Amino acid sequence: MIFDRLRQGTGAEQRHRAWSKLRIFVAAMGTLCSAAGIAIAVFGLVQFNDTKVIAGVVMIVVSTVVYVTILVRDRDRVD
C-alpha cells in the first residue's frame, strides 16, 4: 500500500506532507458533505418530510465532526 512505502523509504517531512494533503482532502469532503446535508434538509422542509430533514441534519452533524477532528491535531507532532 502507498502508506507502507511512505514509512520505509522517506523522511519525516515527506510523510508529514502526504498526511497533510490527505487531511486537507478529507476536510474538503466534509465541507461538501455538509453542504449536501443542508440541501437535503431544506428540500425536506419544503416537502414537509421529517425523514429528509432528520437525514440532512444527521449528515450535517457527522460531516462537521469529521471536518473538525481532521483539522484539530498536535501542531508540533511530526507524522
C-alpha positions, 0 to 999 in steps of 0.5 A: 500500500502507498502508506507502507512505502511512505514509512520505509523509504522517506523522511519525516517531512515527506510523510508529514506532507502526504498526511497533510494533503490527505487531511486537507482532502478529507476536510474538503469532503466534509465541507461538501458533505455538509453542504449536501446535508443542508440541501437535503434538509431544506428540500425536506422542509419544503416537502414537509418530510421529517425523514429528509430533514432528520437525514440532512441534519444527521449528515450535517452533524457527522460531516462537521465532526469529521471536518473538525477532528481532521483539522484539530491535531498536535501542531508540533507532532511530526507524522 
